[in-house]
Amino acid sequence: MTVRNLDRMFSPRSVAIIGASDRPMRVGTVVLENIIRAGFTGHIWPINPKYRALHGRPCFAKISALPAPPDLAIICTPPEIVPELIAALGEFGCRAAVVLTAGLSQTRQSDGRSLQQAMLDAARPHLLRILGPNCVGMMIPGLRLNASFAHADAQPGQLAFVSQSGALCTIVLDWAKQHGIGFSHFISLGDSADIDFGDMLDYLASDPQTRAILLYIESVKHARKFMSAARAAARTKPIVAVKSGRNARAAQAAASHTGALAGGDDVYSAALQRAGILRVDGIEELFDAVETLARSRTLPGERLAIVTNGGGPGVMAVDKLIEYGGRLADLAPETLARLDEALPATWSHGNPVDIIGDAPSGRYADALRAVIADPGVDAVLVMHAPTAIVPSLQPAEAVIEAAKGCGKNVLTCWSGGEAVHAARKAFAAAGLPSYDTPDAAARAFVHMVDYRRNMQSLMQTPAELPEDFRPDFAATRMVIETALRENRRMLNEIEGKRILSAYGIPAVPTEAAADTAEALAAARRIGYPLALKILSPDITHKSDVGGVALNLGSDAELQAAAAAMLARVREHRPKARIDGFTLQPMIRRARAHELIIGALTDPIFGPAIMFGQGGVGVEVIGDRAIALPPLNLHLADDLIDRTKVSRLLSGYRDFPPVDRTALATVLIRVAQLVADHAEIRELDINPLYADDQGMMALDARMVIQPSEVTGHDRLAIRPYPRALEETVTLRGGETVLLRPIRPEDEPTHDEFVRRVSAEDFRLRFFSPMRHLPHAEMARFTQIDYEREMAFIATRQRPDGQAETLGVVRAITDPDNIKAEFAVLVRSDFKGHGLGDVLMKKIIAYCRQRGTREIIGDILRENQAMRTLAGELGFRPSGNATSDVLEMRLDLQSPPGN
């Protein structure tokens, strides 16, 4: 995770082209011609021992003959010599290279390393960054740099396009040129041996010339790096992605319903959504989405009103809106009355608002103003089909005028060809998004809705869990390790439910019996009626082989069922090992819903949690949603809401509402379970009974395998680091808990900030303001533990509620070279030594993480903080006369030095 030397890559002042040529059909020829033709104003240095000059410029025989180290080198040579060229560039002082050459990963050297690995090994000592190999190159239109072998130049603009597909880059170039779309950066990643999506997102997030980021993704290599970079970048600017291969992977044979139901593409969608990235289909939709987001205001809600001069197009727009998951607004009676006054009696009297085909310009404006004023409308789509009554430009101008200063989003759809061309140009000049078809317009609005939801999810403050649950970690480890010692990969039902119990997940009491006699004894303990199931490590889905018998009401029924079950199982699975039976009481909850909660392990993003409608038909129904752990109440609720069965959980007819908090809590604990134990590869709780009485797991299966990594290391998102919690005693004997901040802390953190004096607030934030808005408070509490850390000091008040007394935070750069700290103690709690304790905590944390130094800005007048920093080893740097001192602490030196 690094942006080091990317400034050399993307803001070069000199470029060397290794393998430059003048021979036709050669990559080196095309690259040199592209750089010269685009008008790059920096130094251009061709390198090829076969030439003395190319295009009137000196051509150098080798790298060391250059007049100075180039900021950027473009390599267009055979693969065999790429590693030695990278080594030579690094030794000469170059720090960035674009390797266009293909075939490096497939070719091996005599020492067994691939040429690609040898290239990376040669670059590493010099921190030389590599784009590629096997890429088309890159373009920075603002620098007039076309360092690629593409067939056309990119136009300047404010969109960054990053693609793994070189062929797609050339297609997008043509498409963008035709539609007048320009770019700040146009990047072909190729094989992403070094620079990947994570690096690009980190760099582009802080690039002032880029207002939106477009991605074409085929695969992600480093999931946690990608997720951290994407979540950070999405808070600053829109990110829209096309992920190819939606149907490339059929469901593979799996030992659980979850594994069969959830494919890799489902997990990608969940990851992109969690990161705040809007996923779209296809290039045209990609640019449509960016155009929409770039021209739109913040969407206050999700209700769309439609104004149209044609009933047919209006109905088509509604159909597509509902199909894509949008919502049509219900117009208020006052709005309907106002429209009655402005429109002919034959208007539609509802939404869509059909203003009739002969509508003059004024009718468009009157209808739009009436609908915009409706508090139940969040955005308006105005549609027009060409007529001979009025030129299409006139109603467009009326709409533009009516939309001015309205404060709501107005989208337009002027369908047709040449007749509406002038109108579309007018909309573009006025900053109103315009679409060719009802489908595109409806889809664009849903993009706005999806983006709004993603941003809300990034900023949402989750509710506090009802209790601070601590699982029985040791009991779970004992079950897993026992099974692994016995070389088993499937836990039996008894073991699965024992683990669920250790994580506080309610499960029906279950006993094992080796034979019918033991089953009869267990039945007398449990009581009738009961359920009998086959117990076998070789049988995953018991119902498929007749291994389940329900509602057994007597010893005789139990004996008969056991005998028949053994016969059926031996017929269907003659080689299966039979360990006996399991017995459990029949759970009679007539109004309970059968749900499934599962977990699978994705090869890229690690564990993923699945929720949906359960029961024996779970794979046929296919109602499921996926989310990445860790989960909180908000994320668990969102996961539930993304399924069809969620509509039933709110209650209907004589079915009472399900206890949603209890259901969300089970999801959170399953996520914690698979995060804590890397050996759990798949998990099913099916069915999970859910009703107003709570949750009850009737069956559970878990697939395990040995793992070389700990549970948390395989997660795409680093979970709450509970191990960093620490209880400390302050001066005077006060005991406080130091722990990492959590998203749920926002309410108490807001109260903490409000209890800081105006002067202390100014000294901390260098600002006289006294309140932090929700967006800022969310940034302070919803942190990415992979990149930053904030420790709060908290204690319990007499009323049992927690309160925050102080906070220290450190935000580390993507290279983990330096971290910027800030500390704040509640004004009425000064003098207890809390600031010293917090600072030592964050220093120890950064040192343990391998950060090289901690820096912080302190107002010169803040003598107390200057004194504390000095006592901790910080030293001032920079302008000695400035009002702000930069204090630095070298973490490479041993503590106390």
N, C-alpha and C positions, 0 to 999 in steps of 0.2 A: 504494500500500500504506500505509494510514493508519488510525489509530483516533482521530485528532484530532477533538475536539468531539463524539465519539459519546456521551460522558457527558451532554452537553446533550440529545442525542436520546433516550437511553434512561433518564435519571434527571432529567427536567425538574421544575422547581418552578413553572413557569408555562407555559400553553399558549394560543396565539392561534389562533382558527379564522377564516381569511380566506375569506369567502363563506358565512358562517353565515346560516341562514335559518329561517323557521318554515313555509315552504310545503311541502306534502306532496310526496313523491316526489323531493325534492331531496337531493343528496349532503350539502350543507352543513347541512341540517336533521337528517339521520340522524347525522352526525358529532357535532354539538353535543349531541344527545340522548344518544348513547352515552357521551360523556365525562361528562355530568352524571349519568346513570343509574348508571354504574360506580362513582361516588363518589370521583373524583379530588379529592384534598385541597388541591392547589395552586391557583394563580390560573387562572381560566378567562375568557378575554377574546374575545368574539365581535367580528368586524370586518365591517361591511357598512354603507355610507352610507345604505341604505334604511331602517334601523331605529335607534331610540334605545335599545331594550331588547329582549332575547330571554330568555325563561324567567326573567324577574325579574332579569336581570343587565344592567348597562350594555353597550350595543353601540357600538363606536367606528367613526367614519367612515373612518379611515385608520390606517395603521401608526404614523405619527408621533404620533398622538393617544393612544397607549397610555401608561399610567402608568410603564412601564419596559420595556426590551427583553425580550421573551419568550424563555425558554430554547428553546421549540419552537413552530414555526408549522405549522398544517395548512392547505394550500391546496386549496380546492374551487371553483375559478373556471374560466371558459373559458380555453383554451390561449393565446390571443393576449396576455393580460396577465400570464402567469406570469413571463417574464423580468424585467419591470419590478417585479413584486412581490418577486422574489428580491433584486433590487438594492436596493430600499427596505428590506427586512428586514436585509440586510447592513450598510447604512449606519446603521441604527438600533441595531445591536449584537446582533441575533439570529444564532445560529450553527448552527441546525439547522432543517430544514423537511421535512415530508412532503408530497409533491406527488401528490395523488390524480388529477389531471387526465390524461386520455388525449389522444393525437393530436399530441404535441409533436414527435416525430421525423418525422412525415409533412408537417408544415406549415412553409413557409419564409418568411422575412422578405424585405424588399426587397433586403437586402444579400447574399442567397443563403444565409445561415446558416439551419439549421433552428431552430425554437423551442427544441428541446432543447439545441442547442449554445449558443444565446444565453443560456439559463438557466444553463448551466454557466459560461459566461464571466462572467455577472453575479455568480455565487457565489464564483468563484476569488479575487478580491482580498480577500475577507473570511473566507476559509477556512470558508465556510458549507457544512455537509454536507446532502446531499439524499437522501432515501429516495423511490424512485420514478423518474420519474413513472409514471402508469398502474398504480397499485397500490391494493390495498384499504385499506392503512394498517398499523397495528401495535397490539399490546396488550402492556402490562406489568402483568400481574395483581397482582404484589406491590405496585405503586403504585396499584392500582385505576384504571388508565388504559386506556381503550379509545378510541384515536385512529384509528378506522376506520369504514367504513360496513358492516361485517359485521352479520349478523342476530342474533348472540348474543355474549355475553361469554366469554372464556376463563377457566377456573378456575385458581387459583394452583397452582403445582407447581415442579418442578425440571428440566423438559425445555424446551429452546429449539427452536422450530420456525421454519425459514426457508424460504420458498417463492417461486419465480418465478411460480407460477400463482395468481392471485387467486381463481379459481373453486375451486381445490383447497383454499384456505384455509377457505372456508365449509363445504366438505364435511368437512374434518378437524375443524372446530369441533364439528359435530354428532356425529361419530363419537366424539371425545374426551369430550364431555359424557355421552354414553350409557354410556361405559366408565369414567367417573370419572377421567379423566386430566387433569392440570393442567400449566401452563406457567410458566416464568420469563419467556420472551419469545415472542411470536407475531408474526412479521415477514413482511410481503408485500413482496418486492423490486421487483415490477413490471419496468420496463425497465432497472433497475440503471444508470442514467446516471452515478451517482456511487457510492453505497454498493452493494457487491456481495458475493458469497459470501466473498471473501478478507477484506474488512473485518469482516464479521460473525463469521467464525471467529476472527480476531485478538481481537475484543472479547469474545466469549463464552468463549474459552479461559481468560481470567483472571477471569471473572465467578464469584464464589463462590456465587451463587444457582442456577447452572446445573450439573447433574451429567452431562448428556448432550445432544448436539446432533443434531437431525434436519433433514435437507435434502431438499427436492424440487427437483431440478435439471432444467431443460430445456436449458440451454447454459451454457458458461463463456466469459467474454470474455477474461480475462487469465490465461493458463494458468500462468505462473511465479508470479504473485502468489497464485493459488489454491493451487498445490501447496505453496508455502512456508508459507502460513497453515494449510493442512490438516495438513501433516506436523508442524507445531509443536503444533497443537491436539490432534491424535490422541494425542500423548504424555501428555496431561493428563486426557482424558476421552473416552468413546466417541463416535464420530461415525457415524451411520447415514444412508444416502442412498437415495432412489429416483431413478433417472435414467430419464426417459421417453424414448420413441423408440428402443427396442431394435431394431425392425425398420423404422424410418422410412426408412433409406437403403439402397437396394439397391446391390450392388457396381456401381460405375460402370466404364465402359470404361477399362481401364488397360493400360499398356505392359509390365506385369510380372505374374507370378503373385501376388506379394505384394500389389500394388494391387488385384487382383481378389478375393483371399481375405480381406483384412482391411478391415472397414468401420469407420466412425467410432465405432460403439458398442463394438467390440472395444478401441479405443484408450481410450475413456472408462473401460471396466472396468479396463484396465491402469493408468490414471492413479489411479483411486480406490483400487485395491489398493496401489499404491506409496505413496500418501499415508496409508495406514492406515485408510481409510474402509471400513466394511462396506456393501456394496451389496445391496439387497433389492428384491423386486418387490411393489409395491402398499402401500397405507397400512396395512392390517391387519398385514401382515408387518413393516412399519416399526416399529409400536408393539410387536408381539410381540418383535422383536429387542431393542428397548430394555429391555423388561420383563425379558427373559432376562439381558441383560448387567448390568442394575442389581441383580438379585437373586442373581447367581452369584459364586462365588469364582474365583480364578485357576485355569484348567484345566491340570492337570499333564500331560495327554496327550490322546489323541483316541479312546480306547476306551470304548464305551458298553455297559453291561449293562442288560437290560430285565427287570423283574419284573411279571408280569401274571396276572390271574385268568381271562383268556380267550385261548385260542390264536389265534383269528382276529385280534383287534386287535394281538396281539404280532407276528404275521407281517406285518400291514400296516405296522407301525412299522419292521420290519426292511427291508421292500421300499423304503420311502421313505428310510430312512437310507442305504442303498446307492445309491439313485438320486441323492441329493443329495451323494454323495461322502463319507459318513461311514464309520465303521469299528466293527464289532461286536467286543466283547471276547471273548477265549477264557478261559473260567473255569479256574482252577487245580484240580488234583486234590483239594487240601485243601478248596477251596470246594465242589466237587461232593460230597465226603464229608459235609461239614457240612450241606449242603442235604438229602442223603439222610436224615440223622437228624431234620431238622425238618419235612420235607414227606411227603405220602403217596407210596406207591410208584409211583403213576401220574403223578408230576410229569414234566416234559419232559426232565430229565437233560441240560440244556444251556442255552444262551443263545439266545433268551429263556427265562427261568425261569417256566414256567407252573405256578402254584401251585394250579390247579384252581378251577373256578367256585364251589365251596362254601366257599372259604377264609374262615375267621374272621379277626378283626383280628390275633390273635397270629401267625398264619401270615405275614401281610404283614410284620410287624416282624421275625420270625425270618429270613425270606428276605432282607430288606433288609440286616440286620446282617451276614449271611454274605457277601453280594455286596460290600458296602461294604468289608469287610475284605480283599478280594482285591487284592493289589498290582498285578494286571494290569487292574484296572478303574479308569477315571478319572472316570466319572460314571455315575449310575443313573437310569433312567426307570422310575417305578412307575406301572402302568396299572390301571384298575379299570372294569369294566362292571357296572352295577347288577344286583343279584339280590335275591330275596326272603329269602335266608338271613340277611343282615346289612345294616343300614342303611349307606348309603355314607359317612356321617360317621364311623362307628366305625373302619373301616380307615384313613381319612384321619388321624384323631387318632393311631393307632398309628404310622403312617408319620412324622408330625411328631415324635413322641417318639423314634423310632429314629434319625431324621436329626440330632438335636441333637448338636452337637459332633463330628460324624463327620469333618469336614475335607474332605469331597468334595461335589461338586454333586449334588443330588437334584432331579430334575424329576418332575412329576406330570401324569397325564392321566386325569381322571375323566370318561369320556364319558357323554353323556346330557343331560337337560334339568333339569327341576325336582328330580328325585331326587338330583342331585349338587350342587345349588346351595349348600347349607350346607357341603359339603366344600370347594368351591372358595373360599368365603369364609374357611374355616379356614386353607387353604394361604396365601392372601393375607396374613392376619394373622400367620402364622408366617414369612413371607418366602420361601416356597418357590414357584417359578414353576409355574403350572398352565396346561394347555392343553386345548382342547375335543376335539381329534381326534388320532389317531396321526400323521397327516400334519403337523399343526402342531407336535407335540412333537418329531418327528424333525428337522423343519426348524429348530426352535429350537436343538437341540443342534448342528447343523451351523453355525448362526450363531456359537455359542460357539467352535467349532473354527476357523472362518474368521477370527474376531476374534483368536483366539490366534495364528494364523499371521501375521496382519497386524502384531500387536505384536512378534512374534518377528523379523519382517523388519525392522521399524524399529530393533530393538535388536541384530540379529545382527552378530557380528564376522566379517567375511569373511577368508578366508585370503589370505596374501600371494601375489601372482602370482609364478611361477617366475623371471621376469626383469623388469627395469624397461625395457620396450620403448619405443624412440623411432622412430616411423615416418619414412619418407623423404617429408617434407611437400612439398619442392620438386618431386620427380618427379611426385607426384600433381597438383600445381598445373599443371605443364606439360601433362599429358595433358588436363585439364579445359579449360584456357584455349585450347589448340589447337583443340579441338572447338568451343568457343563462337565462336572467330574464324571458323570455317568454317560457322557457323550450323547446327550439328548438335545434335540433342537426344538422340541415342542413341549411346552409345559402342559401338564394335565389340568383338568378343570379345577381340582382342589388347589393346586399350586397357584393357578391364575387368580382364584378368588382370595387366596391368602395374601397375594400382593395387592389386590384391590383394597382389601381391608387395611393393609399397612399404609395405604395412601388415603384412607378415609372415604373410600367409595363404597356405598352400601351395596351388599351382595347377598343373595338368598343363601341361608345356611345350607351347606352341602357336606355329605359324608360319602366316603368310599367304602366299597364292599368287594372282597375278593371273589365271592361266589354267592349263590342264592341264599345259602344259610346266613351268611353275614348280612346280606341285604334284608332278610326278614328281621334280623335283630335290630338293624339300623332303623327299619321302618317303624318298629314299635317305639323307638326313642323319638323319632321325628313326628309320627302320627300320620294318619291318612286324612285326606287324599294326598298323594305324592306323585312326583315325576321320577322316572327311572331312565338313566342314560348309560350307554356303553362307555367304558373307560379303556382307551387304547391310544398309545403314542403314535400309532400309524394312521389313525382316522381323524381327519380334521373336521369335516362336516358330517356330524353324526346322523342328521336327518336323511342324508342321501343314501345311507345303507340301512335304514330302518332301525337306527340306534337310539331312538327316543320313544318313550311311552308315557302318556300323560293321564292324569286323573285316575290313578290306580287307587281303589278304595278298600282293598282287603288283602289279607295274606294270599288268598287263592288267586286273586287277580295279579298280584305281584309275581307269584311263582310262574304263572302261565306266561306273563309278559316277558320275564327273564329268559325262559326257555325259548320262546319264539324269537326274541331278539338275538340270542346267541346263534340260532339257526340262520336267521337272515344275514347277520354279519358274516358268518363263516361262508355263506353262499356267495355274497358279493365281494368279500375281501378274505379269501381263504388263507393268505399269508400274513394277515395282520396279527400283531401280538395283542392278546386280550388280557388286560389286567383286572377285569371285573366290571363293576358298575359304580355309578354315582347316584345318590338319592337326595332329593330335596323336596321340601313341602311345596304343594301347589300354591302359587301366589294368586289369589283371586282379587284382582283389581279391574273390574269390568270396564271402567272408564279410562284405563291407562293406555297411553300411546306406546307402540313398540318402536323404539329408536335404535340406532347404531352409533356407537362412538368407536373410532379406530385410530390406529397410527400405522404409518409405513415409513420406510427409510428410503428417501430419494438419493440416488448416487451423487447428485450435485448439491442439493440444498439440505440433505440430512433428514432428520425426522420431520414429519408433517402429520397434522391431526385432521381426521375426517369426521364429519357429522352428517346424519341424514336419517331417512326413514328406514327402520329395521324390519326384522322378521325373516321368515324363510324365503320371501321373494325379494330380498334386498337387491340382488344383482339385476333382477328383471326390472324392478322399479327404477333403479339408477338415480334416486334423488339424494344428492350428496353435495357437500361443499368442503373445501380444503383450506387450512390455515397453517402458518408456520408457528411453532412455539418460540418463545414463551407466550402465554396468553394472560390477559387480565379480564375483568368483567366486561369491559367495552368490547374487546376483541372477541371474546367468547359469544357475546350477544350478536355481534355482527356475523359470526360464523353460523349461528343458528338462523338468523334472518335471511341468509342466502340460500335457504332450502325451501322447497314447496311445503314440506310438512310443518314449517314454522307457522303457517297460517292457521293450522288446526290447534296449535299449542296455546293460542290465546283464548280458546274456549268457543264452543258452538253448540246450539241446541241444549241437550242436557249434559254435555261434557264440560266440566269446570276448567278454568285456565290452569295450565301447568305451572308449577313453581319454577319460574325462569331463573331465579337466583341459584336454586339448588342444581338445576341443569347446567348452568354456566360454571358453577363450582366444580362439578364432575369433569367438565371439559378442561378446566384449568389444572386439576389434579392429574388427569391423564397426561397433559402436556408436561407437567413437572415430572411425572414418572418416567417418561421416555427421555426427558432431558437428563435426568439423574443417572440413568442406567443405559450405557451405550450398547449393552448386549441385547436389548430388546429391539428386534428388527421389525416385527409386525405385531399388531395387537388388535383384537376385536372384543368389544362388549356388545353382544347381540343375542337376544334383544335386551335393551335397557328399558324397563318400564318407567314411564314418566307420567305423573298426574299431580293433582293438588296436594297429595300426601307426601310427595317427594320422589326420589329416584330409587330404583332397585335393579341391580344387574342380575339377570337370570343365567347368563352363560358368559364365559370369558375364555379366550384362547390367546396364547402368546407364543411367538416364534423368537428364539434366541440364537445367538452365535457369539463366539469369542470376539472380543474387540481389543485393539491395541490402543485406542484412544479413550479418554474419559468421556462421560456423557456430554458435558458442556462443550467440549472441543469440537464436536461434530455438528453443532447447531449453527445455522446460518446467521442467527442473531444471538449475541451473547446475553444470557439471562441475568436476572438480578444476582449479584455476587454476594450471597448470604455469608460466605466465609469471611468477608471483610467487616462484619459487624463486631463491635468491640465495646465493652462497658469500661468506663474510666471514672476515676475519682478526681475531682477538681480541688482547688484550694478550699479549705473550710469543710471538706468532707462531702460535698454535693456529688452525687452519682448521676452520670448521664450516659445514654447510649449513643455511640458514634456508628453510623451506618450509611451506606450509599442511599442517595435520594431515589424515590420512586415516583412514577406518574401520579399515583394516588395521593402524593403529598401536596399537590397544588393548593387545596384549601388551607391547610395549616401553614404552608409556605407564604401564602398571601397574607395571612394574619401576622406571621413573623415579620414580613417586610413593613406592614403597617405600624408595627410597634418599634420600628427603627426611627430615631429622631431625624429631623430634617437635615441637621448638620452631618450626622453619620451617613445618611443616604447620599448627600452631596459628595462626601469624601470617597465613598465607594463607587458611585456611578458617574462622578464628575458632572452631575446634572442636578438642578434644583427640583425636578419633578418628584412627586411623592407617591406615585402609584404606578405599578407595572400592569399593562393590559394583559388580557388572557393569552394572547399570542406570545408575548414575551415570557410570561410565567410558564407557559407550556414548554418553551425552549429550555427554561431553567430546570424543569422537573422531569421532562421526558427526554432523557439523555441516552446516547448510544454508549453503553459501557465499554465498547471496543475502542472508542476514540476519546472519551472524556470521562471524568469522574467528578462527582460532587458528594462530599460527606456532610451530613447534617448531624448536629447534636440535638437529641430529643429527650424529653422526660415526660412522665405522666403527671397531669394536674390532679388536684384532689378529687375532681369529678370523674376521673378515669380517662379523660381525653388526652391525647398526645399533644405536645406543643414543641415547636422548634425554637431553639435558643441561639443557634449559629450555623453557618454553612461555609465550607471552603470548596472551591472547585478548581480543576485544572483541565484545560482543553489542549490536547496534544495535536501537533501537526501530523499530516498523513505519514511522514517519514519517522515519527517518534523521536525526533531530534530534540525538540524543545516543547515545553508546555507552558501555557500562560495561566497564572493563578490569580484568584481573587478570593478574599475572605471577608465575612461580615458577621458580627456578633450583635445580638439584640442589645439595644442601648441600655436597658435596665439590668443587663446581666454582665456588664463589664466588671473587671477586677477579680474574676474567678479563675483567670488563667486559661479560659476557653480558647482564645485566639491562638495561644501557643500550642495547645493540644491539637487543634484543628490543623495548623500549619505543619506540625510534625507528622501528622497522619498522612497528609497529602504528599509531603516530601518522601516519606517512606514508600508510599504507593508508587510514585513515579520512579523512584530508584529501583524498586523491584521490577517494574515494567521495562527497564532498560532505557528510559528517557535520559537524554544527555544533560539537559539543563532546564531549570524552571526560571521563567522571567515574569515580571509583573510591573505595571505602571502604578506609581504612588505619587499623589500630590505632595509637593515639597512641604506644604504646611501640615501634612499629616504626620506629626512627629511621633505619635505612638506607634504607628505602623512602620515607620522608618526604623525606630528603635528595635521593634520585634524582628523585622527582617534582618537587621544587622546582627542581632544575637543568634539568629539561625544560620548565619554565614553568607547572606546575600551581600552583593557588592554593587554599588551604583555604576552605571555606564552611560555614555552619551553626553549630551550637552549639560554642563555643570550649572548653567544659568537658567535652564528651563524650569517652568512651573511644575512640570511632571518629570519625575525621576524614573528611569528604567532600572529595576533591581534584578540582578541575575545571580543564580546559584548553580554552580557546576556540580552535577550529580555524579560525574565520573570519579571525582576525588572521594576517598573514604570519608564517612561521616565524622565530623569533628575537625577535619582539616581545613 
